[in-house]
């Protein structure tokens, strides 16, 4: 079990790993060793997540979630396969932790009396300025 938060724990069987070849520099090794990791996690099928966390996780993950609700994380930062596995898992855990925190609800506020007075004063000054821009009559 992978402990994400005090309430959420993922079973290792929910994760699917595929090893692929990394891009970028690395010499001859890059063309023959599959060190990059593609970690897949089915958000919709996970019993560890409730509906609110699922929805927030999908929104946070963005384009990394497929139409089937599968989150794909690709890790290829390191040259070692094991370090890339750890990196992908760590990124998944951090994403789920962020999704587990419910957003604080917005508490509507009202403008203060001073800010209303400032606004009225600015509007009055602006309207006076614009009134002075009228056409100049020629008295000749």
TORKOLTI-218273 format. One record per atom (N, C-alpha, C): y, x, z; atom name; residue in three letters. Coordinates in steps of 0.001 Angstrom, whole numbers, padded with zeros to 6 digits, always signed. Example, Ala and Ser with C-alpha at 12.3 -4.5 7.8 and 13.67 -1.06 7.14 Angstrom:
TORKOLTI-218273
ATOM / yy / xx / zz / a / r
ATOM / -005690 / +013190 / +007800 / N / ALA;
ATOM / -004500 / +012300 / +007800 / CA / ALA;
ATOM / -003300 / +013200 / +007800 / C / ALA;
ATOM / -002250 / +012850 / +007080 / N / SER;
ATOM / -001060 / +013670 / +007140 / CA / SER;
ATOM / +000030 / +012900 / +007870 / C / SER;
***
This chain:
TORKOLTI-218273
ATOM / yy / xx / zz / a / r
ATOM / -001185 / +000830 / +000000 / N / UNK;
ATOM / +000000 / +000000 / +000000 / CA / UNK;
ATOM / +001253 / +000878 / +000000 / C / UNK;
ATOM / +002210 / +000472 / -000792 / N / UNK;
ATOM / +003493 / +001170 / -000875 / CA / UNK;
ATOM / +004508 / +000324 / -000116 / C / UNK;
ATOM / +004976 / +000846 / +000995 / N / UNK;
ATOM / +005924 / +000116 / +001831 / CA / UNK;
ATOM / +007326 / +000265 / +001241 / C / UNK;
ATOM / +007902 / -000841 / +000773 / N / UNK;
ATOM / +009231 / -000832 / +000167 / CA / UNK;
ATOM / +010272 / -001134 / +001226 / C / UNK;
ATOM / +010117 / -002256 / +001913 / N / UNK;
ATOM / +010974 / -002620 / +003033 / CA / UNK;
ATOM / +010072 / -003037 / +004182 / C / UNK;
ATOM / +010661 / -003507 / +005264 / N / UNK;
ATOM / +009856 / -003956 / +006399 / CA / UNK;
ATOM / +009010 / -005169 / +006030 / C / UNK;
ATOM / +009484 / -005957 / +005051 / N / UNK;
ATOM / +008797 / -007185 / +004658 / CA / UNK;
ATOM / +007973 / -007003 / +003384 / C / UNK;
ATOM / +008449 / -006180 / +002465 / N / UNK;
ATOM / +007822 / -006046 / +001141 / CA / UNK;
ATOM / +006948 / -004798 / +001082 / C / UNK;
ATOM / +005697 / -005000 / +000702 / N / UNK;
ATOM / +004750 / -003907 / +000482 / CA / UNK;
ATOM / +004012 / -004184 / -000825 / C / UNK;
ATOM / +004004 / -003199 / -001713 / N / UNK;
ATOM / +003345 / -003344 / -003016 / CA / UNK;
ATOM / +001940 / -002755 / -002957 / C / UNK;
ATOM / +001025 / -003411 / -003607 / N / UNK;
ATOM / -000324 / -002889 / -003749 / CA / UNK;
ATOM / -000332 / -001938 / -004946 / C / UNK;
ATOM / -001025 / -000807 / -004819 / N / UNK;
ATOM / -001065 / +000173 / -005913 / CA / UNK;
ATOM / -001669 / -000422 / -007183 / C / UNK;
ATOM / -002511 / -001451 / -007041 / N / UNK;
ATOM / -003147 / -002062 / -008213 / CA / UNK;
ATOM / -002160 / -002870 / -009049 / C / UNK;
ATOM / -000977 / -003177 / -008483 / N / UNK;
ATOM / +000044 / -003901 / -009242 / CA / UNK;
ATOM / +000775 / -002990 / -010221 / C / UNK;
ATOM / +000647 / -001693 / -010024 / N / UNK;
ATOM / +001343 / -000721 / -010871 / CA / UNK;
ATOM / +000402 / -000212 / -011949 / C / UNK;
ATOM / +000965 / -000008 / -013120 / N / UNK;
ATOM / +000190 / +000503 / -014252 / CA / UNK;
ATOM / +000924 / +001728 / -014784 / C / UNK;
ATOM / +000209 / +002847 / -014873 / N / UNK;
ATOM / +000827 / +004089 / -015343 / CA / UNK;
ATOM / +000247 / +004502 / -016680 / C / UNK;
ATOM / +001133 / +004928 / -017562 / N / UNK;
ATOM / +000720 / +005500 / -018841 / CA / UNK;
ATOM / +001426 / +006835 / -018970 / C / UNK;
ATOM / +000713 / +007842 / -019421 / N / UNK;
ATOM / +001313 / +009156 / -019602 / CA / UNK;
ATOM / +001598 / +009362 / -021078 / C / UNK;
ATOM / +002830 / +009748 / -021358 / N / UNK;
ATOM / +003264 / +009950 / -022740 / CA / UNK;
ATOM / +003900 / +011324 / -022849 / C / UNK;
ATOM / +004111 / +011759 / -024081 / N / UNK;
ATOM / +004742 / +013058 / -024278 / CA / UNK;
ATOM / +006239 / +012959 / -024071 / C / UNK;
ATOM / +006786 / +013946 / -023395 / N / UNK;
ATOM / +008222 / +013973 / -023139 / CA / UNK;
ATOM / +008961 / +014467 / -024364 / C / UNK;
ATOM / +010204 / +014026 / -024480 / N / UNK;
ATOM / +011059 / +014556 / -025527 / CA / UNK;
ATOM / +011868 / +015703 / -024974 / C / UNK;
ATOM / +012651 / +016308 / -025819 / N / UNK;
ATOM / +013547 / +017372 / -025378 / CA / UNK;
ATOM / +012882 / +018730 / -025341 / C / UNK;
ATOM / +013590 / +019715 / -024784 / N / UNK;
ATOM / +013086 / +021089 / -024786 / CA / UNK;
ATOM / +011890 / +021266 / -023854 / C / UNK;
ATOM / +011123 / +022293 / -024079 / N / UNK;
ATOM / +009959 / +022565 / -023240 / CA / UNK;
ATOM / +009011 / +023537 / -023905 / C / UNK;
ATOM / +009374 / +023996 / -025068 / N / UNK;
ATOM / +008529 / +024981 / -025750 / CA / UNK;
ATOM / +007286 / +024357 / -026336 / C / UNK;
ATOM / +006236 / +025156 / -026458 / N / UNK;
ATOM / +004995 / +024679 / -027060 / CA / UNK;
ATOM / +004326 / +023605 / -026210 / C / UNK;
ATOM / +004580 / +023653 / -024911 / N / UNK;
ATOM / +003947 / +022717 / -023986 / CA / UNK;
ATOM / +004320 / +021267 / -024287 / C / UNK;
ATOM / +005556 / +021044 / -024748 / N / UNK;
ATOM / +006055 / +019689 / -024927 / CA / UNK;
ATOM / +005281 / +018927 / -026004 / C / UNK;
ATOM / +004718 / +019636 / -026947 / N / UNK;
ATOM / +004019 / +018984 / -028058 / CA / UNK;
ATOM / +002568 / +018652 / -027767 / C / UNK;
ATOM / +002024 / +019182 / -026683 / N / UNK;
ATOM / +000596 / +018951 / -026469 / CA / UNK;
ATOM / +000236 / +018383 / -025096 / C / UNK;
ATOM / +001183 / +018313 / -024165 / N / UNK;
ATOM / +000875 / +017823 / -022830 / CA / UNK;
ATOM / +001701 / +016566 / -022549 / C / UNK;
ATOM / +001012 / +015519 / -022130 / N / UNK;
ATOM / +001684 / +014254 / -021821 / CA / UNK;
ATOM / +002115 / +014273 / -020367 / C / UNK;
ATOM / +003366 / +014683 / -020125 / N / UNK;
ATOM / +003854 / +014786 / -018749 / CA / UNK;
ATOM / +004773 / +013633 / -018354 / C / UNK;
ATOM / +005335 / +012932 / -019307 / N / UNK;
ATOM / +006211 / +011814 / -018978 / CA / UNK;
ATOM / +005374 / +010627 / -018510 / C / UNK;
ATOM / +005941 / +009822 / -017623 / N / UNK;
ATOM / +005224 / +008684 / -017062 / CA / UNK;
ATOM / +005962 / +007404 / -017412 / C / UNK;
ATOM / +005191 / +006424 / -017853 / N / UNK;
ATOM / +005718 / +005082 / -018057 / CA / UNK;
ATOM / +005055 / +004193 / -017017 / C / UNK;
ATOM / +005867 / +003751 / -016045 / N / UNK;
ATOM / +005365 / +002925 / -014963 / CA / UNK;
ATOM / +005679 / +001479 / -015282 / C / UNK;
ATOM / +004659 / +000624 / -015229 / N / UNK;
ATOM / +004845 / -000805 / -015512 / CA / UNK;
ATOM / +004525 / -001610 / -014271 / C / UNK;
ATOM / +005404 / -002595 / -014008 / N / UNK;
ATOM / +005254 / -003445 / -012839 / CA / UNK;
ATOM / +005535 / -004875 / -013269 / C / UNK;
ATOM / +004536 / -005753 / -013117 / N / UNK;
ATOM / +004688 / -007153 / -013494 / CA / UNK;
ATOM / +005411 / -007894 / -012373 / C / UNK;
ATOM / +006681 / -008160 / -012586 / N / UNK;
ATOM / +007512 / -008798 / -011560 / CA / UNK;
ATOM / +007018 / -010211 / -011258 / C / UNK;
ATOM / +006717 / -010962 / -012302 / N / UNK;
ATOM / +006330 / -012365 / -012123 / CA / UNK;
ATOM / +004985 / -012538 / -011433 / C / UNK;
ATOM / +004095 / -011573 / -011570 / N / UNK;
ATOM / +002751 / -011710 / -011002 / CA / UNK;
ATOM / +002597 / -011057 / -009628 / C / UNK;
ATOM / +003670 / -010469 / -009114 / N / UNK;
ATOM / +003568 / -009768 / -007835 / CA / UNK;
ATOM / +003648 / -010753 / -006669 / C / UNK;
ATOM / +002617 / -010792 / -005815 / N / UNK;
ATOM / +002665 / -011689 / -004659 / CA / UNK;
ATOM / +003575 / -011177 / -003541 / C / UNK;
ATOM / +003998 / -009915 / -003627 / N / UNK;
ATOM / +004819 / -009324 / -002571 / CA / UNK;
ATOM / +006274 / -009782 / -002629 / C / UNK;
ATOM / +006709 / -010284 / -003792 / N / UNK;
ATOM / +008114 / -010647 / -003969 / CA / UNK;
ATOM / +008307 / -012158 / -003935 / C / UNK;
ATOM / +009368 / -012600 / -003283 / N / UNK;
ATOM / +009683 / -014028 / -003327 / CA / UNK;
ATOM / +010605 / -014292 / -004526 / C / UNK;
ATOM / +010879 / -015550 / -004794 / N / UNK;
ATOM / +011617 / -015926 / -006016 / CA / UNK;
ATOM / +013021 / -015337 / -006071 / C / UNK;
ATOM / +013714 / -015303 / -004950 / N / UNK;
ATOM / +015076 / -014769 / -004935 / CA / UNK;
ATOM / +015083 / -013281 / -005281 / C / UNK;
ATOM / +014133 / -012539 / -004706 / N / UNK;
ATOM / +014047 / -011094 / -004984 / CA / UNK;
ATOM / +013651 / -010874 / -006438 / C / UNK;
ATOM / +012742 / -011693 / -006960 / N / UNK;
ATOM / +012343 / -011578 / -008375 / CA / UNK;
ATOM / +013547 / -011746 / -009295 / C / UNK;
ATOM / +014329 / -012774 / -009040 / N / UNK;
ATOM / +015490 / -013052 / -009889 / CA / UNK;
ATOM / +016497 / -011912 / -009822 / C / UNK;
ATOM / +016763 / -011406 / -008614 / N / UNK;
ATOM / +017722 / -010297 / -008483 / CA / UNK;
ATOM / +017186 / -009029 / -009125 / C / UNK;
ATOM / +015874 / -008794 / -008996 / N / UNK;
ATOM / +015262 / -007601 / -009584 / CA / UNK;
ATOM / +015365 / -007640 / -011110 / C / UNK;
ATOM / +015112 / -008798 / -011682 / N / UNK;
ATOM / +015224 / -008930 / -013142 / CA / UNK;
ATOM / +016653 / -008693 / -013601 / C / UNK;
ATOM / +017609 / -009215 / -012835 / N / UNK;
ATOM / +019011 / -009035 / -013205 / CA / UNK;
ATOM / +019416 / -007562 / -013077 / C / UNK;
ATOM / +018965 / -006893 / -012011 / N / UNK;
ATOM / +019301 / -005480 / -011810 / CA / UNK;
ATOM / +018649 / -004581 / -012855 / C / UNK;
ATOM / +017408 / -004893 / -013226 / N / UNK;
ATOM / +016671 / -004051 / -014171 / CA / UNK;
ATOM / +017203 / -004195 / -015590 / C / UNK;
ATOM / +017734 / -005357 / -015923 / N / UNK;
ATOM / +018351 / -005550 / -017241 / CA / UNK;
ATOM / +017366 / -005440 / -018388 / C / UNK;
ATOM / +017658 / -004527 / -019317 / N / UNK;
ATOM / +016838 / -004391 / -020538 / CA / UNK;
ATOM / +015476 / -003776 / -020278 / C / UNK;
ATOM / +015258 / -003226 / -019099 / N / UNK;
ATOM / +013965 / -002614 / -018799 / CA / UNK;
ATOM / +012878 / -003647 / -018533 / C / UNK;
ATOM / +013255 / -004935 / -018450 / N / UNK;
ATOM / +012284 / -006007 / -018223 / CA / UNK;
ATOM / +011983 / -006682 / -019553 / C / UNK;
ATOM / +010696 / -006813 / -019864 / N / UNK;
ATOM / +010298 / -007460 / -021112 / CA / UNK;
ATOM / +010359 / -008976 / -020967 / C / UNK;
ATOM / +010106 / -009682 / -022063 / N / UNK;
ATOM / +010103 / -011148 / -022033 / CA / UNK;
ATOM / +008978 / -011687 / -021153 / C / UNK;
ATOM / +007921 / -010903 / -020987 / N / UNK;
ATOM / +006797 / -011315 / -020142 / CA / UNK;
ATOM / +007062 / -011060 / -018665 / C / UNK;
ATOM / +008204 / -010455 / -018341 / N / UNK;
ATOM / +008540 / -010168 / -016951 / CA / UNK;
ATOM / +007950 / -008868 / -016448 / C / UNK;
ATOM / +007700 / -007922 / -017352 / N / UNK;
ATOM / +007142 / -006631 / -016963 / CA / UNK;
ATOM / +008261 / -005590 / -016966 / C / UNK;
ATOM / +008469 / -004954 / -015822 / N / UNK;
ATOM / +009470 / -003916 / -015669 / CA / UNK;
ATOM / +008850 / -002582 / -016068 / C / UNK;
ATOM / +009512 / -001845 / -016959 / N / UNK;
ATOM / +009017 / -000557 / -017421 / CA / UNK;
ATOM / +010008 / +000525 / -017031 / C / UNK;
ATOM / +009533 / +001513 / -016293 / N / UNK;
ATOM / +010360 / +002650 / -015896 / CA / UNK;
ATOM / +009740 / +003897 / -016502 / C / UNK;
ATOM / +010531 / +004641 / -017260 / N / UNK;
ATOM / +010062 / +005881 / -017879 / CA / UNK;
ATOM / +010679 / +007057 / -017150 / C / UNK;
ATOM / +009841 / +007984 / -016704 / N / UNK;
ATOM / +010314 / +009174 / -015993 / CA / UNK;
ATOM / +009853 / +010408 / -016739 / C / UNK;
ATOM / +010823 / +011217 / -017168 / N / UNK;
ATOM / +010477 / +012453 / -017876 / CA / UNK;
ATOM / +011427 / +013575 / -017500 / C / UNK;
ATOM / +012008 / +013467 / -016307 / N / UNK;
ATOM / +013001 / +014434 / -015864 / CA / UNK;
ATOM / +012377 / +015793 / -015560 / C / UNK;
ATOM / +011134 / +015788 / -015078 / N / UNK;
ATOM / +010500 / +017029 / -014642 / CA / UNK;
ATOM / +009421 / +017465 / -015627 / C / UNK;
ATOM / +009024 / +018734 / -015533 / N / UNK;
ATOM / +007985 / +019243 / -016434 / CA / UNK;
ATOM / +006585 / +018935 / -015911 / C / UNK;
ATOM / +006471 / +018655 / -014621 / N / UNK;
ATOM / +005158 / +018386 / -014026 / CA / UNK;
ATOM / +004890 / +016883 / -014011 / C / UNK;
ATOM / +003682 / +016530 / -014354 / N / UNK;
ATOM / +003277 / +015120 / -014418 / CA / UNK;
ATOM / +003401 / +014445 / -013045 / C / UNK;
ATOM / +002966 / +015135 / -012000 / N / UNK;
ATOM / +002982 / +014560 / -010650 / CA / UNK;
ATOM / +004407 / +014288 / -010177 / C / UNK;
ATOM / +005325 / +015194 / -010484 / N / UNK;
ATOM / +006729 / +014983 / -010078 / CA / UNK;
ATOM / +007332 / +013796 / -010825 / C / UNK;
ATOM / +006944 / +013611 / -012086 / N / UNK;
ATOM / +007426 / +012459 / -012848 / CA / UNK;
ATOM / +006854 / +011158 / -012288 / C / UNK;
ATOM / +005608 / +011195 / -011833 / N / UNK;
ATOM / +005006 / +010006 / -011207 / CA / UNK;
ATOM / +005781 / +009632 / -009945 / C / UNK;
ATOM / +006063 / +010638 / -009114 / N / UNK;
ATOM / +006819 / +010391 / -007885 / CA / UNK;
ATOM / +008213 / +009852 / -008201 / C / UNK;
ATOM / +008839 / +010417 / -009227 / N / UNK;
ATOM / +010188 / +009996 / -009615 / CA / UNK;
ATOM / +010192 / +008536 / -010070 / C / UNK;
ATOM / +009225 / +008153 / -010885 / N / UNK;
ATOM / +009153 / +006778 / -011377 / CA / UNK;
ATOM / +008908 / +005805 / -010226 / C / UNK;
ATOM / +008008 / +006165 / -009325 / N / UNK;
ATOM / +007706 / +005302 / -008181 / CA / UNK;
ATOM / +008924 / +005177 / -007262 / C / UNK;
ATOM / +009595 / +006285 / -007040 / N / UNK;
ATOM / +010797 / +006272 / -006195 / CA / UNK;
ATOM / +011889 / +005387 / -006808 / C / UNK;
ATOM / +012055 / +005454 / -008110 / N / UNK;
ATOM / +013058 / +004622 / -008784 / CA / UNK;
ATOM / +012700 / +003140 / -008688 / C / UNK;
ATOM / +011410 / +002823 / -008803 / N / UNK;
ATOM / +010971 / +001431 / -008653 / CA / UNK;
ATOM / +011247 / +000930 / -007244 / C / UNK;
ATOM / +010907 / +001729 / -006250 / N / UNK;
ATOM / +011115 / +001342 / -004852 / CA / UNK;
ATOM / +012606 / +001135 / -004577 / C / UNK;
ATOM / +013451 / +002029 / -005071 / N / UNK;
ATOM / +014899 / +001894 / -004856 / CA / UNK;
ATOM / +015436 / +000627 / -005516 / C / UNK;
ATOM / +014928 / +000306 / -006695 / N / UNK;
ATOM / +015358 / -000902 / -007395 / CA / UNK;
ATOM / +014960 / -002159 / -006619 / C / UNK;
ATOM / +013741 / -002164 / -006103 / N / UNK;
ATOM / +013275 / -003323 / -005331 / CA / UNK;
ATOM / +014054 / -003430 / -004022 / C / UNK;
ATOM / +014360 / -002298 / -003390 / N / UNK;
ATOM / +015160 / -002330 / -002160 / CA / UNK;
ATOM / +016540 / -002927 / -002418 / C / UNK;
ATOM / +017145 / -002551 / -003533 / N / UNK;
ATOM / +018456 / -003114 / -003872 / CA / UNK;
ATOM / +018360 / -004610 / -004122 / C / UNK;
ATOM / +017266 / -005039 / -004761 / N / UNK;
ATOM / +017081 / -006463 / -005050 / CA / UNK;
ATOM / +016751 / -007259 / -003789 / C / UNK;
ATOM / +016189 / -006603 / -002786 / N / UNK;
ATOM / +015786 / -007301 / -001560 / CA / UNK;
ATOM / +016989 / -007671 / -000691 / C / UNK;
ATOM / +018117 / -007008 / -000905 / N / UNK;
ATOM / +019307 / -007296 / -000100 / CA / UNK;
ATOM / +020057 / -008457 / -000744 / C / UNK;
ATOM / +020144 / -009597 / -000058 / N / UNK;
ATOM / +020856 / -010733 / -000657 / CA / UNK;
ATOM / +022352 / -010451 / -000720 / C / UNK;
ATOM / +023011 / -010894 / -001777 / N / UNK;
ATOM / +024447 / -010640 / -001883 / CA / UNK;
ATOM / +025210 / -011435 / -000826 / C / UNK;
ATOM / +026277 / -010842 / -000332 / N / UNK;
ATOM / +027077 / -011561 / +000657 / CA / UNK;
ATOM / +027863 / -012650 / -000063 / C / UNK;
ATOM / +027822 / -013864 / +000447 / N / UNK;
ATOM / +028520 / -014954 / -000236 / CA / UNK;
ATOM / +030032 / -014766 / -000162 / C / UNK;
ATOM / +030701 / -015165 / -001219 / N / UNK;
ATOM / +032154 / -015041 / -001266 / CA / UNK;
ATOM / +032757 / -016127 / -000386 / C / UNK;
ATOM / +033670 / -015703 / +000455 / N / UNK;
ATOM / +034367 / -016657 / +001300 / CA / UNK;
ATOM / +035742 / -016868 / +000705 / C / UNK;
ATOM / +036026 / -018068 / +000215 / N / UNK;
ATOM / +037307 / -018289 / -000447 / CA / UNK;
ATOM / +038472 / -018131 / +000529 / C / UNK;
ATOM / +039515 / -017482 / +000058 / N / UNK;
ATOM / +040701 / -017279 / +000880 / CA / UNK;
ATOM / +041882 / -017960 / +000214 / C / UNK;
ATOM / +042938 / -018151 / +000998 / N / UNK;
ATOM / +044145 / -018769 / +000455 / CA / UNK;
ATOM / +045252 / -017738 / +000492 / C / UNK;
ATOM / +046215 / -017860 / -000436 / N / UNK;
ATOM / +047323 / -016908 / -000416 / CA / UNK;
ATOM / +048194 / -017118 / +000825 / C / UNK;
ATOM / +048718 / -016022 / +001342 / N / UNK;
ATOM / +049561 / -016108 / +002533 / CA / UNK;
ATOM / +050932 / -016664 / +002151 / C / UNK;
ATOM / +051678 / -017097 / +003141 / N / UNK;
ATOM / +053019 / -017642 / +002903 / CA / UNK;
ATOM / +053926 / -016566 / +002319 / C / UNK;
ATOM / +053789 / -015332 / +002807 / N / UNK;
ATOM / +054618 / -014235 / +002297 / CA / UNK;
ATOM / +054321 / -013959 / +000829 / C / UNK;
ATOM / +053039 / -013992 / +000440 / N / UNK;
ATOM / +052703 / -013726 / -000960 / CA / UNK;
ATOM / +053192 / -014847 / -001864 / C / UNK;
ATOM / +053170 / -016091 / -001364 / N / UNK;
ATOM / +053704 / -017211 / -002149 / CA / UNK;
ATOM / +055208 / -017043 / -002347 / C / UNK;
ATOM / +055897 / -016649 / -001273 / N / UNK;
ATOM / +057346 / -016452 / -001365 / CA / UNK;
ATOM / +057684 / -015324 / -002328 / C / UNK;
ATOM / +056902 / -014216 / -002276 / N / UNK;
ATOM / +057113 / -013095 / -003208 / CA / UNK;
ATOM / +056934 / -013550 / -004642 / C / UNK;
ATOM / +055910 / -014333 / -004875 / N / UNK;
ATOM / +055623 / -014821 / -006224 / CA / UNK;
ATOM / +056775 / -015689 / -006728 / C / UNK;
ATOM / +057265 / -016592 / -005890 / N / UNK;
ATOM / +058379 / -017450 / -006299 / CA / UNK;
ATOM / +059622 / -016626 / -006599 / C / UNK;
ATOM / +059882 / -015608 / -005769 / N / UNK;
ATOM / +061052 / -014754 / -005966 / CA / UNK;
ATOM / +060950 / -013995 / -007292 / C / UNK;
ATOM / +059755 / -013470 / -007597 / N / UNK;
ATOM / +059539 / -012743 / -008856 / CA / UNK;
ATOM / +059692 / -013669 / -010054 / C / UNK;
ATOM / +059197 / -014900 / -009916 / N / UNK;
ATOM / +059321 / -015860 / -011023 / CA / UNK;
ATOM / +060785 / -016203 / -011276 / C / UNK;
ATOM / +061543 / -016367 / -010216 / N / UNK;
ATOM / +062954 / -016691 / -010344 / CA / UNK;
ATOM / +063706 / -015549 / -011021 / C / UNK;
ATOM / +063424 / -014325 / -010609 / N / UNK;
ATOM / +064081 / -013161 / -011206 / CA / UNK;
ATOM / +063722 / -013039 / -012686 / C / UNK;
ATOM / +062459 / -013271 / -013013 / N / UNK;
ATOM / +062006 / -013166 / -014401 / CA / UNK;
ATOM / +062661 / -014244 / -015258 / C / UNK;
ATOM / +062769 / -015463 / -014727 / N / UNK;
ATOM / +063379 / -016543 / -015511 / CA / UNK;
ATOM / +064871 / -016279 / -015729 / C / UNK;
ATOM / +065580 / -015742 / -014724 / N / UNK;
ATOM / +066992 / -015386 / -014891 / CA / UNK;
ATOM / +067157 / -014339 / -015979 / C / UNK;
ATOM / +066286 / -013346 / -015965 / N / UNK;
ATOM / +066347 / -012283 / -016963 / CA / UNK;
ATOM / +066154 / -012863 / -018362 / C / UNK;
ATOM / +065202 / -013761 / -018504 / N / UNK;
ATOM / +064925 / -014342 / -019824 / CA / UNK;
ATOM / +066067 / -015260 / -020275 / C / UNK;
ATOM / +066699 / -015957 / -019323 / N / UNK;
ATOM / +067832 / -016816 / -019674 / CA / UNK;
ATOM / +068997 / -015994 / -020200 / C / UNK;
ATOM / +069150 / -014790 / -019689 / N / UNK;
ATOM / +070249 / -013926 / -020136 / CA / UNK;
ATOM / +070021 / -013380 / -021542 / C / UNK;
ATOM / +068821 / -013521 / -022053 / N / UNK;
ATOM / +068500 / -013006 / -023386 / CA / UNK;
ATOM / +068887 / -013989 / -024484 / C / UNK;
ATOM / +069580 / -015066 / -024162 / N / UNK;
ATOM / +069936 / -016081 / -025161 / CA / UNK;
ATOM / +070820 / -015506 / -026252 / C / UNK;
ATOM / +071019 / -016309 / -027298 / N / UNK;
ATOM / +071841 / -015863 / -028422 / CA / UNK;
ATOM / +073292 / -015735 / -027994 / C / UNK;
ATOM / +073952 / -014749 / -028512 / N / UNK;
ATOM / +075368 / -014545 / -028244 / CA / UNK;
ATOM / +076147 / -015288 / -029292 / C / UNK;
ATOM / +077098 / -016166 / -028823 / N / UNK;
ATOM / +077898 / -016930 / -029790 / CA / UNK;
ATOM / +079070 / -016082 / -030257 / C / UNK;
ATOM / +079356 / -016207 / -031498 / N / UNK;
ATOM / +080482 / -015490 / -032081 / CA / UNK;
ATOM / +081670 / -016428 / -032083 / C / UNK;
ATOM / +082771 / -016128 / -031357 / N / UNK;
ATOM / +083908 / -017019 / -031210 / CA / UNK;
ATOM / +084964 / -016810 / -032290 / C / UNK;
ATOM / +084788 / -015991 / -033242 / N / UNK;
ATOM / +085780 / -015732 / -034280 / CA / UNK;
ATOM / +085926 / -016863 / -035234 / C / UNK;
***
